[in-house]
Amino acid sequence: MIAAALTHVLVASASATATPSTSASTTTSAIASDVRDSTQAASNLACSPGDGTWCGLMVNAGVNETFAKFLMYYGSPLLKIAVILVAGLVIRNIAHKAIGALAEQIANGEAQPGQSRWWRAGRGRETRASESSTAASGGTLAFERRSQRARTLGSVLRSLTTAVLMTVVALLVIGQLGIPLAPLLAGVSVVGVAVGFGAQTLVKDFLAGIFIIAEDQFGVGDSVNLSADAQGTVEAVSLRVTRLRGVDGTVWYVRNGDVLRVGNRSQGWSRAVLDIDVPYSADAARVAEVLDEVGEQLHADEEWRRHLLEEPQVWGIEALSLDKVVVRIAVRTAPLQQWSVSRELRARIKARFDAEGIGHPVDDADEPADAPATAPAAAAPAGPSLPPGNQGPPTGPSSHR
């Protein structure tokens, strides 16, 4: 049978490794013996017209008797193998289409994993309303993050499904060939353990990457802090590494298995926090009023309102020292807009402080302005007087050049 032939081939290969001088003759004799045994077994099959067997029916249909015996002897295991392969491919395609459809629904915002229809109809309204306002300010960035996360997880699930199904199909086919699975599984287990120990860092990176994407810890476009050095904007997230672009243009490649903590500055919303230094002698209440007015004007500006999720708020005096008072103002912004809002706020506060006469803490309002130097000129040393026209370089602007 097929299993016997394969077994003899494997035995012949092993013996060839042990004794190279007799490898060719041993392999040839084993194959020839298997062919003779299979031919003899096939020729001994009962196959006559009208005997009620499948072979007899094929002979009645006009099929050659030798070919009919061959099909009866070899056809049953081959047919089972073909059915197993076709069933595996069909199940794989169905699973891939289902996973792909779900991933596309999540990417397009048509499905919310973990949220039932009743949750979305009831308690989910307020959450979806807040998320929609944030998504409107985040815009395309939030959509791209969701799309990338959904499609990446879909790709991982499809690959995992293919691996599992192909493994099951291979084991079933090997079983149909008559090869014992116990020794094979034992050998595969030993190899798997060895590969696992050798590639544990790679496996760790892949598992960490799957959890990073599934939990949405960060995505493309986020400003993150992964370590003391690796800080910047995420440019790409794969299952093994994450690529960051620093403020100075440096590109950082961070293995996902090495990410121990993530500081995400742009997930959902951001906040611009400004600490304003004013002189100790300044009126704190008036400073707070001025900052409030500046915040209201910024919020009323149509160009900047789309970057703000709320009106700027003055939190009050943050710190005191001998020469200055620190007043804090904060505003919640759309993701990645905290820096531009901070710069605009500083510019407006500077202009308003100049108009209100609120000086810098190093300025001393009680000190009079510097008077022009009136110190008498030093007496000229005694010596012979110079004739008119030879009194040295002029001390003021000349009337002619």
DOLOVEX-999256 format. One record per residue: residue in one letter; x, y, z of N, C-alpha, C, O in turn. Coordinates in pm, whole numbers, plus 32768, in hexadecimal, padded with zeros to 4 digits. Last residue first. Example, Ala and Ser with C-alpha at 12.3 -4.5 7.8 and 13.67 -1.06 7.14 Angstrom:
S85057F1F82C485577F9682CA850A80038313853D80728324
A85277DC7830C84CE7E3E830C85287EB6830C85907EB4834E
end
This chain:
R8C3FAD2D821D8C87ACAF82118D02ACC381BD8D4DAC6481A7
H8BCCAE1183138BEBADEC82898C3AAD6C828A8C70AD4482F1
S8B9AAE21841B8B41AE6C83C38B5CAE4E83308B0AAE6E82DA
S8BA3ACF484DF8BE6AD5D84918B81AD9F84358B21AD618406
P8B2FACAD86258B1EAC9E85958B5DAD11854A8B4DAD848571
G8C3CACBB87168BB0ACBC86ED8BA6ACAB86578C0CAC9B8613
T8D48ACC687438CF6AC7D87A58C65AC7A877F8C16AC3987C4
P8E59ACA0865A8DDFACE286888D90AC8B86E58D93AC1086D8
P8FA8AC6486C68F30AC3A867A8EB5AC8086B18EABAC998729
G907AAD8C87059058ACFE870C8FD8ACE086BF8FA2AD39867D
Q90ABAE9A86CA907BAE7887519056ADE5875E9013ADC387C0
N910EAF3F85FE9153AEC28620912DAE9386AD9182AE6A86FC
G9084B02685E99079AFC8857990C2AF48859290B5AEEB8543
P9173B0EF869690E9B0DA866790EAB07F85EC9141B0888595
P9284B030872A924EB0A186DF91C0B08586B39198B01186AA
L9283AFB388759289AF9C87E59251B014879D91F6B05787CF
S9351AFED899492D4AFFD894B92EDAFEA88B79357B00B8882
P9411AF078A4C940DAF7789EF938AAF7889A4935AAF108979
G936EAEA28B7A93CDAE908B0B93C3AF058AAE9370AF5F8AC3
A92B2ADDF8C5D92FEAE598C3E9361AE3E8BD0939FADD48BCA
P9197AD298BF0921DAD328C2E9264ADB18C029254ADE38B93
A9050AD968C2A90B9AD748BCA9141AD828C0D9158ADDE8C5B
A8F72ACFE8D0C8FC9AD708CE99038AD438C8D9075ACDA8CA0
A8E56AC4F8C918ED3AC508CDC8F2BACC38CAC8F2FACE48C35
A8D17ACE18C958D86ACA48C4E8E05ACAF8C9F8E1AAD108CE9
P8C1AAC928D808C78ACF08D428CEBACA68D008D18AC3D8D2E
A8AF8ABD68D2E8B75ABDE8D7A8BD5AC3C8D348BE1AC378CBA
T8A08ABA28CC98A2EAC308CD48AB0AC3F8D218AD1ACAC8D4F
A894EAAC18C0689CEAAD58C4E89F5AB678C4C8A03ABA48BE2
P87EFAAD28C388865AAD78BE188E2AAF78C3188DDAB3F8C95
A8756A9ED8D1F876EAA768CED87E8AA758C938840AA208CA2
D8677A8DC8D0E8703A9058D108710A9908CD486DFA9AA8C66
A854AA9038DC88591A8E78D4C861FA91D8D54863AA97F8D99
P8533A88E8F1A8523A8F18EB08575A8CA8E3685D5A87D8E3D
E8490A7738F9C8511A7AA8F7A8501A8108F0984C8A7EE8EA1
D8398A7058FBA83B9A777900F843EA7B68FEA845BA8259016
A8388A6268F13833EA69E8EEC8363A7188F3F8351A7888F11
D846CA55B8E9E844FA59D8F1D840BA6218EFB844CA67F8ECE
D8468A41C8DF9845DA4AD8DF4843BA4E38E7F83F6A4A18ECC
V8455A3108E1B84D9A34A8E3384D5A3E28E2D8535A4238E57
P8349A2D58DD98373A2D48E6683FFA30C8E7E841CA3348EEF
H82CDA3C78CEF830FA3488D098340A3498D99835FA3B38DCE
G819EA4878D288227A46F8CFF8256A3E38D1E8212A3948D5E
I8083A4FE8CA380AEA4968D008138A4678CD58147A4298C6C
G8009A5B18BFA8078A5DE8C4C80A3A57C8CB580E1A5A28D18
E7F4BA5688B477F1EA5828BD07F8EA5B68C2A7F74A5E38C99
A7FE2A53A8A617F7CA5A38A5F7F4EA5C88AEC7F2EA63D8B05
D8081A4668AB780C0A4E38A8E805CA5558A90807CA5C48ABA
F7FBAA3AA8AE28008A3DA8B54804FA45C8B318058A4B78B84
R7F69A38189D87F0CA3BD8A387F55A3EF8AB47F30A4588AE9
A804CA30D89648017A38B892E7FBAA3CF89947FBEA44989A2
K8062A2258A0780CFA2898A00809BA30E89CF80BBA3768A09
I7F74A1A289C87F8BA1D18A517FF9A23A8A547FEEA29D8A9C
R7F9FA16888BA7F30A1C388E17F44A1F7896E7F27A26C8989
A807DA0BD88CC8085A138887E8018A19988A68031A21188B3
R80159FEE896B8085A03E899A8090A0C1894F80A8A12A898B
L7F4C9F8988BE7F289FC5893F7F9AA01C89757F80A08989A8
E7FE79F2587EE7F8B9F9387D47F629FD888557F57A053885B
R80739E57887480BC9EC8883680619F3F881C80899FB18833
S7F9C9DB388C17FF29DF18926803E9E6888EC80479ED1892C
V7F3C9D6087C87EE69DB2881F7F3A9DF788897F209E6B88A9
S80169CC787757FF09D3D87287F969D98877A7FA39E138773
W80119C01883F80869C56882E80649CD487DE80909D418802
Q7F1D9B7B88307F3D9BC588AB7FB29C2388977FB89C8D88D6
Q7ED09ADC87617EC29B6C874C7EEC9BBD87C67EE09C3887C4
L7EC899CB87857F3D9A0387417F339A9987287F869AD086DF
P7D6499BF87A17DE6997987A47E4E99BE874E7E3299E886DE
A7CDA9AFB88137CD79A8387C07D5E9A3F87C37DC29A7E87E4
T7CF59B61896F7CFC9B7488DF7CE79AEF88967CE29A8488D3
R7CB09C168A907CAD9B948A507CA09BA689B97C4B9BF1898A
V7D849CF68B397D169CE58ADA7D219C5A8A9D7D8F9C2D8A7B
A7DF49DCA8C467DF19D4A8BFF7D789D458BA47D129D878BBD
I7ED39E8E8CFF7E5E9E8C8CAA7E659E0D8C567ED09DE98C25
R7F649EFD8E307F529E928DCE7ECD9EA28D857E659EBD8DC1
V805B9FDB8E9E7FCC9FC68E8B7FBA9F618E1A7FF99F6D8DB1
V814EA0248F8181319FCD8F0F809C9FB28F0B80649F798F69
V81FAA1458FD78185A0F38FF28167A0A58F738166A0DD8F06
K8340A1AF904E82DAA1968FE78269A142901F8276A1019087
D83FFA1D1911383FBA23590A9838EA21D9042837EA26E8FE7
L83E8A10891D18406A19191FE83F2A1F8919183D7A26C91AF
S82C6A045916B8353A054918D836BA0E591B4830DA13491B9
L81C59F55913F81F09FD8916D82869FD5918682BD9F6F91AF
A80E49EAE9058815D9EB290AB817C9F4290CF81539F9F9088
E7FE29EC38FED80209E3F8FF580999E3E905280B39DDA9094
I7EB39F6190007F419F6D90207F7B9EE290387F4B9E97908D
G7DCA9EE48F037DF39F348F757E8A9F338F8A7ED69F0B8F32
W7D619E778E217D609E248E987D909E6F8F147D809E3D8F83
V7C989EE98D2D7D059F168D837CFC9EC88E057C9A9ED58E4E
Q7C4B9E418BFF7C2A9E598C8B7CA79E838CD87D139E498CC6
P7BC69E578AB37C389E578B107C0F9E808B9D7BBA9ED88BAF
E7AAB9D8D8A5F7AE39E138A6F7B599E0D8AD07B539DC78B35
E7AE79C5E89A27AA59CAB8A0B7AE69D338A127B4E9D4A89D4
L7B6C9BFF88CC7AFA9BB088F97AAF9BF3896B7A439BC68990
L7BFA9CA187B57BDE9CA388447B649C4F88627B009C56881B
H7C0E9CB086A67C789C6786EC7C5F9C5C87817CA89C1587C6
R7B3E9D4D86577B399CC1862D7BA79C6E866F7B9F9BF3866F
R7B899E4986B07B239E0086FB7B209D6C86D57B039D17872A
W7C369ECD860A7C709E7B86747C089E2986BF7C2C9DCC8707
E7B989F5285527C0A9F0685207C409EA785897C739E3C8567
E7ADE9FDD85E97AB29F6B85997B259F15856B7B179E9B855F
D7B07A04287327B43A04886AD7B1E9FCA865E7B399F5A868A
A7AADA00C882C7A4EA04A87D07A85A05287427A39A06986E4
H7B8F9FAD88A87B219F4F888F7ABC9F88882E7A7D9F3D87E3
L7C22A09988B87C55A02A88697BE69FC888477BDF9F9587D7
Q7B7DA12D89637B95A15D88DA7BCBA0ED88817BA6A0E4880C
E7B8EA0938A4B7B0DA0A58A097B1FA0D489797AD8A0A6891F
G7CA2A0B28A877C6BA02F8A687BE5A0388A217BCD9FEC89C3
V7CABA1C58ABC7CF9A1908A4D7CC4A1078A247CBAA0E989AD
E7C07A1CC8B9E7BDEA2118B257C2AA1DF8AAB7BF1A1CF8A3F
D7CA4A1388C517C1EA10A8C2D7BEFA14A8BAB7BB7A1078B54
L7D83A1E08C657D92A15A8C2A7D0BA1208C027D01A0DE8B9A
V7D0AA2BA8CE47D46A2CA8C5F7D55A2428C1B7D38A2348BA4
E7CBDA2478DD87C58A27D8D7D7C8FA28B8CEF7C4AA26C8C8E
A7DBAA2048E427D5BA1998E237CEEA1CA8DC47CC6A1818D69
V7E1FA3088E657E63A2AB8E097E05A23A8DE27E00A2148D6D
R7D73A3658F277D71A3A38EA37DB6A3498E3C7D89A33F8DCA
A7DBBA2BF8FFD7D32A2BC8FCB7D2AA2F78F3F7CE3A2C38EE9
A7EC7A30890267EA7A2808FF97E19A2788FC07E02A2318F5E
D7F77A4198FC97EF7A3F790067ECCA36E8FCF7EB0A3628F58
A80DCA4028FFD8067A40C8FA77FEAA3E18FF37FF1A3909050
S81BEA3D69094816EA44D90B580F0A4589062809EA4B1907D
Y8235A300901F81F6A2EB90A0819BA36090C68139A350910E
P81EFA2E58EBD8236A31F8F3081EAA3098FB2816FA2FF8FB3
V81AEA19B8E33818DA22A8E3F81D8A2618EB881FCA2148F12
D81B5A08A8D5C81FCA0D18DC681D8A1658DC281E1A1A48D58
I80D89F888D1880FAA0128CF7813CA0538D6F8103A0548DDD
D80C99E548C9680EB9E958D1481239F1F8CF3818F9F2C8CBA
L7FDA9DA18BE0803B9E0E8BDE804C9E458C6B7FEA9E628CB0
V7F7D9C838B3B7F8C9CBC8BC27FFB9D248BBD806D9D048B9B
A7EA39BE58A6A7F0C9C498A6B7F0D9C8B8AF47EA89CC58B1E
R7E539A968A367E409B0D8A8A7EBB9B658A837F2C9B378A94
S7D9699BB895B7E1199EC89997DF19A6789EE7D809A9889EE
W7CE29889891A7CED991A891F7D70993D89657DB098E889A3
G7D18977C889C7C9697B488C17C96984C88C17C529889886F
Q7E65979288CD7DFA973188C27D78976D88F57D6B978D896B
S7F55981D88DB7EF0984788787E7E97E4886A7E3C97E38802
R802797C3896F8000984F89827F899877892C7F5D98EA8933
N806896A78A1D802796D689A37FF2976389BB7F9A97798A0F
G815F95E98A8D8123966B8AAB80ED96A68A2B813996D489D5
V818294A08AED816294F78A7D812595778AB480C395738AFE
R827293A98B518208940A8B7181F894688AFC8257947E8AB0
L830D92ED8AD482DE92D08B5B827193318B87821D930F8BDA
V836C926789B5831692D589E382DB92AE8A6A828392588A73
D83EF91908950843A91E689AC83E6925A89E1841792A78A34
G834A91198898836390D2891483AE9124897B83AD910289F2
N835891C487C082E191C7881382F4917E889782B691A188FB
R847B9281878A843D91FD878B83C891FD87EB83D39230885B
V848C93AC86E1847E93728766843A92EA875883CC92E08722
Y8540948C8634850194098622850293C386AA856C93A286DF
W852E95E285ED8546957D865384FA94FE862F848395038610
V85C196E2853D856496738531858B9608859785FD95D98597
T85D8983F8574861097BA858B85A3975085828536976285B9
G856A993B8566857098EC84EC85AA986284FD85AD9816849C
D854899BA865585BD99E1860785CC998F85868631999D8541
V846C993086B6845B99BD869084CF99EC863984BC9A3D85DE
G846A97E08625847F9843868C846E98D18659846498E885E0
R839996E985C383E4975A858C83EE97C585F7838997FE8620
L8395958585E98376960B861983CC967185CF843A965285A1
R8311944985B0836B94AF857D8339953885A882C6955C8591
T83179310864F82D0938F8641833593F9861583A29401864D
V831491B185F68355922F861C82F592A3860A8291929B85C2
R825990D785D382DD90C48610831991458643834D914886B3
L816B911E855E816590BE85CB81EB90AE861281EF907D8683
S818692858536817A91FD85048176919F857A817C91CA85ED
V814593CB84F9813A93678563812892DF852080C692C984D9
A81D6950484A781AA947F847D81A8942484F681FD942D854E
E81F895FC852281ED95F6849081BA956F845F8179956983F7
V81B596BC863881B496348603819F963A856C813E9676853C
T828F97B786A5821297978662821C970C8624827F96EC85E3
G8348979387DA832997D3875B82A297A68727824D97768772
Q845496F2887D83DE9747888783C697878800842597AD87BB
A85389641890284D9962B88948458967788AF83FC964488EF
D85BB968489F485ED96B48973858596AC8906857A970788B4
A8528961C8AC48569969D8AD7859996D88A53859F97528A45
S840695988A17847A958C8A6F84B896168A7D848396798A49
L831C95E1899C8331955389B783A8953B8A1383AE94D48A56
N823196C2896A82AE96B989B382BE962789DD827795F78A36
V818C97428844819C96E788B3822696F488F08283972988B3
S809597B4877F811197E387BC81249796883E80D697A7889C
D800997018669800C972586F780959759871F80FB972F86E8
G802696A9856580049735857B80059760860B800297D88627
V7FB39563859A7FFA95BE853F7FC8964C85557F5096668557
G7F7D952686FC7F6E950B866D7FBC9570861C7FFE95C78653
F7F6A947F88387F8F94F087E47F8094C487537F77944D8735
Q7EBF93C488AA7F16941289007F4B948D88B87F5894F888F3
D7DF0931688557DF8939F88247E4A93F688827E21946588A6
E7DE4920C88897DBC926588F57DC292F888CF7D9D934F891F
A7E4591A787967DBF918387C47D8D91E2882F7D1792058830
I7F49921287897EE6923787237E59921987557DFF926A8741
I7FBD91A1886C7FC3923188587F58925E87F57F1492C2880A
F7F96908F88417F4E90D188AF7F519169889F7EEF91AC88C2
I803F906887637FB0904887597F62908F87C77EF890C787AD
G813890B187D080FD90FF8764806990E58754801D91428739
A815D8FE2888A814E906D88BA810F90C4884E80BC9119886C
L81788F0C87D681098F0E883580F18F9B886B807F8FC68877
F82638F5D874F81E58F4B8707816D8F4F876581088F8D8746
D83228F63881E83058FDC87D1827E8FD0878C8230902F878D
K831F8E54886F82F98EBD88CE82D48F3E888582738F8088AA
V83868DDD878982FD8DBF87B282C98E29881482568E52880C
L84888E48879484328E66872383A08E4D874583498E9D8724
T84E18DD6888284DB8E688876847F8E91880484318EEF8810
Q84DB8CC78848847E8CFB88AC84758D9388A7840B8DCB88C5
A855F8C1F8799851C8C95876284BC8CD387C784578D0D87A1
G85C88B4C883086218B9D87DD85E38C1E87AD862A8C81879B
F84E88AE288AD85558B1988FE85B08B7288AC85E08BD888DD
G84598A9487C684218AF48825848C8B33887D84898BAC8895
V84FA89D4875584E68A53870C84B08ABE876984D48B33875E
A84E08911881E8563894887FD855789CE87B5859F8A2D87D3
V83CD88DF881484098913889084908952887384B189BC88A9
G83B7887B870D837288F6873583AA893387B383B789AD87BC
V844C878F871E847A87FC86C78439888086ED847A88E986ED
V83A5870487CE842F872187F58467879387A184A987ED87D5
S82BC86F6873482BA873C87B68347876187E1835F87D08812
V830E8659865F82E886E5864582E8873486C7830E87A986C9
G8336856586E383A785AC86A58389863D868B83DE8694869F
A822E853287358298853E8799831085888760834A85DF87A1
L81AD85208641818A858D869C81F485A08707821186118730
L822A843485E0823784B485988219852A85F38262858D85F3
P81DB8370869582698396868B827E841C864582D684698669
A80B78388866380F5839C86E7818A83BD86DE81B4841F871A
L806083488564806F83D6858780B983EB860B80F58455861F
P80C38262846A80A0827A84F780C083098520812C833D8503
I8035826C832A80AE828A8378808682A48408802C82F58420
G7F5D824F82857F8381DF82DB800081F7832C8031819A836C
L7EF2831A81F47F6182D281B77F91825C820C7FE4820E81DE
Q7E40838582A97E0C833682397E7A82E781F47E60827C81BD
G7EF28413834C7EA983A183827E6F834983157E6D82CE8323
I7F4084D8829B7FA4847982C97F6183FD83047F90838D82F3
V7E4A855E828C7E82851F82147EEA84B7823B7EEE84498202
L7E3285BD83927DCE8561835C7E03851882E17DEB84A082D0
L7F11866883A07F0985F583F87EA4858F83C67EBD851683CE
A7EC9872882DB7F4386D782CA7F40865C83237F6885F082F7
V7DE2879683507DD9874F82D07E5386F582BC7E4586838291
V7E53881184357DF087A584447DE5875383C37DE086D883C9
T7EF988CC83B57F318867840E7ED387F184207EFC877D841A
M7E408967832B7EA1891A82DE7EE588AF83357F0788448303
L7DB589DA84077D70898183A97DD3892B835A7DBC88B48348
V7E838A7584837E3C8A0B84CC7DFB89A8846D7E09892F847E
A7ED48B2383B37F348AC983F37EEE8A5684397F1989E3842E
T7DE38BAC83787E258B5A83127E858AF683517E878A81832A
T7DBA8C32846D7D588BD0843D7D968B7483D57D818AFA83D9
L7E9A8CDA84707E8A8C7584D87E288C0884AD7E408B9284C5
S7E618D7C83917EDA8D2983937ED08CBA83FB7EF88C4983E1
R7D738DF383EB7D738DA083737DEE8D45836E7DE48CCF834C
L7DCE8E7F84CC7D6C8E1384DC7D678DB984627D598D3F846F
V7E798F3984507EAF8ED884B17E508E6384C27E7C8DF084C7
S7DC28FC783B17E2F8F7D83727E6A8F1483D07E888EA483A7
G7D229036847A7CE88FDB84187D528F8783D37D408F0F83BE
L7DDC90DC84F57DA7906B85407D66900684E37D708F8D84FA
T7DFD918F841D7E6E9142844F7E4090C9849F7E75905B848E
R7CFD91FB84037D3491AB83957DAD915983C27DC290EA8391
A7CDE927F84FB7C82921584D37CBD91BD84667CB29143846C
R7DB3933784F97DA992D485637D50925F85397D7191EB8550
Q7D7B93D384167DF79385841D7DED931884867E1992A7846F
S7C82944084607C8E93EC83E97D0B939583F07D06931D83D4
R7CC294D685417C639468854D7C70940884D77C69938E84E8
R7D76958D84CA7DA2953685367D4594BE85437D74944D8550
E7CD0960E84117D4295C083E27D759561844E7D9B94F0842F
F7C1A968D84BF7BEB9629845F7C5E95D1842E7C4F95578423
A7CC2973D85467C7D96D385917C4D966685337C5695EF8554
L7D1497DF846B7D76979584BA7D34972285067D6896B38507
T7C3E986A84047C7097F883B87CCF97A4840B7CDA972C83F3
G7BCD98E685377BBD98DA84A67BF6985B846F7BE097EE84A4
G7BD8995E862F7C49990E86047C4798F6856F7CB098F1852E
S7ADF99DB86327B569A2F863C7BD299E286107C2C9A1C85D4
A7A3F98FE86117A30996E85B37AA899C985B97AD399FF8553
A7A8C986386E67AAF983586607AA198A585FB7AED98AB859A
T7A1A98FA87B67AAB98EB87AE7AD898C087247B3C98F186F1
S791098DC8773794A9962877779E1995D87717A2199AF872F
S78FA97C6878378E698068702791D98938702795298C0869C
E79249795888F798797648830797897A787AA79DB97BF8765
S783F980A88FA78C19843891B792C981688BA798498638894
A7783975D8880777D97ED88667803982F8886783398828839
R77C6966688E477D8967C885577D3971188357818973F87DA
T777E968E89EF7809967489CC7823968F893A788A96C88916
E766B96B489D576BE97208A097750970B89E47796976989BE
R761E95B9896376069637891E766096A6894E769C96EE88FE
G763D94C989ED76A894F389947694957A895476F195AD8915
R755A94888A7B75C794CB8AC2763494FF8A66768095578A8C
G74AD944089757495948089F4750A94CD8A29751E95428A09
A750693D388887485941A8887746D94688908742094C88908
R75F0935688CD75F993C9887375789417887375799491885F
W7583928C896F75DD92F089AA75E5936B895275E193DC8983
W74F291FD88B574A992438920750092AB896374D09315898C
R75BE91978816755E91F387D875129240884374F592B68831
S76F7919E88CD768191608895762491C9885B76389241886B
Q784691B588A077D2920588C2775891C8887E775291C08804
G7923912B88497907912888D7788F917A8900787391858977
P796C9204873879849185877E796791918813798B91F48853
Q7893929F867278DD92BF86EB78F3923E87387894920C8774
A787A92EC851A786D9289858578C492B585F9793292E985E6
E78AF93B2846B7829937984687813931384D577A292E784EA
G79A69426843E7954945A84AB78C9942284B07873945B84F2
N7A4D93B6838879F4942183577999945883C3794694AF83A7
A7AC892F484237B1A935F83EA7AC493D383BC7AED944783C7
I79F29249845B7A30929284C97A81930884937A7F937484CE
Q79C391EE835579589233839F799292848412796992F6842A
E7AB79173831D7A8E91E882D07A1F923583167A1C92B08311
A7AAF909F83D57B19910383DF7AF3918283917B0D91F183C0
L79D3900D837579CD904B83FA7A3690B7840A7A1B91208444
A7A388FBF827A79C09012828279B490578309799190CD8310
G7B188F2282C87B2A8F9C82797AB38FF8827E7AC390728287
I7A978E5083507AF38EA783987B088F2A834D7B0A8F95838A
A7A048DE3827879BF8E1482F07A188E74833F79E98EDD836C
K7AD18D9B81C77A6B8DFE819E7A228E3782177A068EAF821B
H7B5C8CDE82627B9F8D5982377B3B8DC3820E7B4C8E39822F
A7A998C14827E7ACB8C5B82F57B0E8CDE82CF7AFC8D428314
I7A7F8BC781717A0B8BFC81BA7A398C4B82347A068CB8824F
N7B828B6A813C7B4C8BDD80F27AD58C1A81397AC78C95813E
R7B918A9081F17BEE8B0081FA7BB88B7B81B27BBF8BE981E8
I7ACA89E781927ABD8A2182197B198A9A82287AF48AFE8266
V7B3E89AB80977ABB89EE809F7AA98A3081277A7E8AA4812F
L7C2E892C80E07C3289A980937BAE89F5809C7BAD8A6F80A8
G7BC7884A816A7C1D88AB81AE7C23893081667C1E899981A5
A7B3987C9809B7AF187FD81107B448864815C7B0F88C98189
V7C1287867FF37BA987E27FC37B5C881D80397B408895803A
L7CA086D6809C7CDF875180697C7687B6803B7C81882D8059
I7BE1860980C87C19865581397C5586D9810A7C4087408149
V7BBA85AC7FC37B4985E8800D7B7C863D80817B4986AA809B
A7CBB85477F8E7C8685B57F3D7C1285FB7F847C0986767F83
I7CC38479804B7D2384E780547CF2856080057CFD85D28033
K7BF783D77FE97BEA8413806E7C498488807E7C2684EF80B8
L7C6A83917EF47BED83DC7EF77BD9841F7F7E7BAE84937F85
L7D4883017F4A7D5D837D7EFF7CDF83D37EFF7CE6844D7F08
P7CCF82257FCB7D1D8287801A7D34830A7FCF7D348375800C
S7C4081C17EDB7BFD81E37F597C4F82437FAE7C1B82AB7FD7
G7CF581897E087C9681F77DFE7C5982207E817C4082977E97
Y7D9580A97E117DCF812A7E377D68819C7E407D8482047E7B
Y7CDB7FDC7DD97D457FCA7E3D7D7B804F7E6F7D8E80637EE7
M7C2C803E7D1B7BF680087D977C627FFD7E037C4780127E79
L7CE080887C4F7C8E80EF7C917C5780BB7D167C5381067D78
F7D467F8D7C0C7DA07FF67C3F7D5080607C8A7D78808D7CF5
K7C607F0D7BAE7CA07EDB7C267CFF7F437C637D077F517CDD
A7C397FAE7ACA7BD37FAC7B337C0D7F777BB57BEF7FAC7C20
F7D197F707A367D097FF97A677CA27FFF7AD77CB1804B7B36
T7CDE7E627A037D597E857A4D7D4E7F117A877D757F297AF9
E7BED7E7E79727BEF7E3779F27C6A7E5A7A457C617E6D7ABE
N7B787FB178EA7BD77F4478E47BE47F03796E7BE67F4979D3
V7A1F7FF678E27AA3801979137AFD7F9E790D7AD07F2F7929
G79187FBD78A379777FC678367A037FEC78607A588002780A
A78677F8E796A785A800F792678BF802178B778BE80877872
N78C17E9F79CF78467E9E798078337F20793277F97F2078C6
V79997F087A5A79B47EB279E779397EA9798F79437EAA7914
M790F7F917B2279617FDE7AC379827F8B7A4879877FC079D9
L78977EB77BA378427F1C7B6278917F6F7AFD785F7F907A92
G797A7E397C0979297DF87BA478CE7E597B5B78BA7E4D7AE2
C79C97EFC7CC17A237ED97C5379D67E967BE379EA7EB37B6D
W78F97EF77D72790F7F717D23796C7F547CAD795C7F8D7C41
T784A7DBA7D5978AD7E167D9278B97E917D38788C7E937CC6
G77A37D047CDC77677D637D3A77C97DC17D7B77A07E137DCE
D77F57C667C14780C7C367C9D77D77C957D0777DF7C787D7F
G77DB7CB87B0A77677C807B4B777D7C4D7BD677237C0E7C0E
P79247C787AA078A07CB37A8278307C697ACB78287BEE7ACA
S7A117C787BA879D47C367B34794B7C727B1C79077C9A7B7A
C7AF67C847C7D7AC17CE97C1F7A8F7C9F7BA37AD87C8C7B42
A7BA47C707D9E7B347C347D557AF47C9D7CFC7AC27D037D2D
L7D057C9F7D917C807CD17DB27C177C897D5E7C2C7C6A7CE9
N7DFE7C537D417DB07BEF7D887D247C1F7DAE7CD57BD27DE4
S7E747D357CD97E477CCF7C7A7DF27C657CBB7DA57C227C77
A7EB57DC07DC07E4F7DF77D687E1A7D8E7D077DA37D8C7CE7
A7F7F7D1D7E287F047D317E747E947D677E1D7E207D407E2D
Q803D7D327D5C80057CB07D797F817CBF7DC57F207C787DA9
T80787E447D6D80417E0D7CF07FFE7D877D097F947D6C7CD2
S80E37E537E6F80697E9D7E5080277E667DD27FAD7E5C7DCB
D81C67DB07E52815E7D8D7EB280DA7DD27E9180707D957E97
R82557E3C7D8C82297DB37D7381B87D8B7DD281577D4C7DA8
V82847F307E1482367F307D9782027EA47D78818F7E967D4F
D83217ED77EE9829E7F137F0382487F137E8581D07EF87E8C
S84047E7F7E5B83B67E217EAB832A7E577EC882C87E0D7EBF
A84617F6F7DEE84357F037D9483DF7E9E7DDF837D7E6C7DA9
I84A37FF97ED88439802C7E8284047FBF7E26838B7FB37E12
A85727F527F3684FB7F6A7F8784877F9C7F3184167F6E7F40
S862F7F5C7E6785EF7EDC7E8885707EF07EDA850E7EA87EC7
T8673806E7E71863980347DF885F17FB27E1685827F9B7DE6
T86DF80887F75866A80D67F4E862680987ED585AB808D7ED3
T87BE7FD77F6187547FC17FC586D5800B7F9E86687FD17FA5
S885A80467E9588227FC07E8387AF7FA67EE3874C7F697EBE
A889A81447F05885381397E86881180B27E76879C80AB7E4E
S892681097FF888AA81557FF6885A813F7F7787E281287F7E
T8A158092803589AA803A8008892580827FF988BD80417FF0
S8ABC815F80888AEA810A801B8A7A80B47FE28A7E80907F6D
P8A5281E481668A47822280E38A6C81C380728A3D81D88002
T89B0818E82698A10814782138A07817E818689BA814A8136
A890E825982DC896A820A832F89D681C682DD8A4B81C48304
T888182C3820A88D3831D825C893982CE82AE89AA82FA82C3
A880181E181AF88628223815688BB828281A4893182928185
S875681AE827D87C68153826B882F818D820E88A6816E8219
A86A58283825086F2827B82CD876A821F82BE87D8823F82ED
S8640823E8155868A82BB816586DE82B981E3875182E681E3
A85C1814E81908632814C8133868581CB8140870081C68137
V84FA81AF8234855E8153826C85DA814F8213864B814C8243
L846D824A817A84AB828B81EE85168231822C858082618253
V841E817E80C8847281EB809784B88231810B852F82508102
H837F80E5816C83FB80AA813984598116810484D3810C8111
T82AF819D819382FF816F82058383813581D883EC814F8214
L824A81B680928287822A80D282DE82008148834A8238815E
A81EA80AE806C825280E480148299815A805483138164804E
A812A80A38138819D8049813B820E807C80E482838077810B
A8075816380E180BC817581608138811E816681A281498194
I801780F17FF58062816E7FF080B48183806F812781AE806B
M80547F8880008000800080008058807D800080D280758009
end
